[in-house]
Amino acid sequence: MVTDPNSAEARQPGVGQGITVITAGFLPILAIVSLFPAVPSIIDHFSGNPSAAWQVPAMVSAPGLTIAVIALFAGMLVDRFGRRKLMLGSLLLYGLFGAAPFFLDDLNAIYASRLLLGVAEAAILTTLNTLIGDYWEDAGRRKWLTLQGLAGPFLASGVILASGYLTGLRWNGIFLIYLIAFPIFFAAARYLYEPASDATARKMLGIGQGPARTPFPMASVVMIGIVTLFSSALYYVFIINGGMAFREVGIMSSQELGKLTFIPSLFVMVGSLIFWATGRLGPVTQLGIFLAMIGGGLAWIGLASDWRWMIAGLVIQQTGAGMAVPTLIAWAQTKLPFEHRGRGMGLWTACFFFGQFSSPFLVSLFRAQTGAMQSAFLIMGATGVAGAIAAFVFAASRRGGGIPAAARAA
């Protein structure tokens, strides 16, 4: 018997709602992680196009551009369509636009479908973040966010492994993996319900809060944007271009690539644990640790002489990647007073996903200048290490590891 999602009985969030939120929350990650082993094969397919070497990575990251633009209007999406309707509609669009490249053989058309996919991703991200605040109080929220953090690396590793096999069947076979959105749609239709009031979401998004008690922290927001954009561009270097780097050490098969990177990709969980264990050091120090690992890992990959050394570098890079998002969010929130946090985090989201979009262009630029993908990785990695040094110096200059005085007093 299917429960009416609007009934009183359905308005008690439980396991069904939690699992649906976890799985749906993975879809925006799937949109880019799934294509990592497939990028070389797609470039091969469009080898007649002299611009394919940079257009294909740009196509992979295209949803990030749409998200970067739409994230600034997240509150309006929620208010206009409601939680449940927006989620159901965006899941359907995600499945349609995500799988569309399987039926296309034109790079420009595929790029357009990826931009439209970003619209669905932006709506999914907006709705999920709002529903988590609507459904659960602090304890429940921490529980399901923790479970999501633990499940994510397993799901991502499984997707990478499956991507190699699907790409081995057909150059665009990987895009069939986006059909997973349809069973999640049915789960959302079964379990998700519209909250009785939108007060929680409006509070989280900073909408209708009345006049602010403090001026908008423009300097802090600019710094948040710059650091987030820089960090995100580093974060996506391997995700988008890792397959091409492995080709330079002799790994040509997408299926073999998926197998080799399956275990290293699980080290994302180690990064999450390091983030938890280093909490007392302060967010700026954690920022330095994250940049040192992701930058050092990229540089190691850039210097690797064979695939075994490249795997070792990937372990370091993936560990840093596991720290990335929680570290950046924790650091940004220390700089945003409550009444400006909604708009500030909206800008954070926009900058993070614009970093996703800009990363392949930077890598392609360095590759064109040096003639090798590994050299581009080395340059990006060295830049990350330089950022880590700057963070450590700044943290050391501030008592308490970079935690603001007001926060230490609290």
Phi, psi and omega in degrees: 000129181270127182280137176297120183296346180259002182284164179295325181297324183284349186273023174244104184295138181214213184297318181301313179294318182297313181294322178297317178297317181298311183291319179294325179294341179280341186301316178299329176289319180303326185300337181242323181297323184297333185272353184304310180287344186270343185305312180300319181293323179291321176298319178300318182297324181259031183298337177289346178266113184296343181265001185300328183300330177251335181290324180293310175302324178294324177297320180300317185269000184305321179304331180298326179295316179297316180298319181301323180283313187285333182303330180291343181245026185303316181299322180293324177299314180296314182295324185285318188253343185082158185296302189294314181297319180296319180295313182296315180296318182290328176295318177297315180295323178301312179297318182292307182289326180294319181275347185306319181299343176296334182256006182246152178224030178231125186297323179293320178294321178296318178300317179298319179295328178289323175297318178293325176301323179298328176299314179296319179297316180300318179293320179296313180300314181299312184293318182296314180299325179288316182295324178301318177290327181287318190281322190234149169281185187306313184297312180295324180296314179298321181300309185284329175293323177295315178298323177296319178296326179283323182285328185306310181298322178295317179295317181296318180295319177297321179294318179299318179296315180294327181298320179299318180292316181296321179291329176294332179284321182198147187303326180249019179297334182302331185290346176293340182295340180288348177294348176301341180296333185287315173297328176293326175302314180294324176294319179295320178297328181281319192252328185281142180225158179281123179300152183294329182224148178261016183299320181297313182296317180297323178294317181294324185270357178073032182257133174064034183271356183086182182295140181287146179276341180231152179293154180296128185281074187300316181299317179294320181294321177297318179295318177302315181297316182294312182294320180294317179298315179299312183294320181294320178300322176290320183302323186265002181302307182286321183305321184269320189247006182300323181298322179289326177295318180293331177296330182286350174246017170099003179267101186260334185275130177296324179294316177295321178299317178299320179293316184294326185265359182298306182293312179303327181293341178288345180290354171304323179296324177297320177299320177298320179293322178296320176302315180294318185287335184260014183303326182288344183283344180099153186293329180289319176296319177298323177299318178296318179297314180299313181294324179296318182286315182289323177291316178297321178295318178296317179297320178299315177300321179295331181264352186297138180265342176209177187292334180293314177294327179293322176298320179298317177295325180295324177300316179294315182297317181292327175297316176297322179298328178293335177274342195304295188295310179298325179294313181296319179293314181299318180294315182297321184290337176290343183258000184241117173295156187308315187291345178248005188292324181299309181292323179297317180286334172297318176293322177303313180299316180299316181292322180297316182280336171291329173297321176300318181290321186279337185305310181295333178290320177296314180297317179297323178297311180293324178295318179296324182286326185258338180087005181212142178293322180297325177295323176295320176298319181297318179295314179296319179296317179297324176296319178297318178296321177297321176297322178296317179299317179299320180295317180295319179296317180295318179296319181293333181281349181243127181297136181091017175068028175096004177277128181305150183303320181297321180291323179294320180295321178294000000 
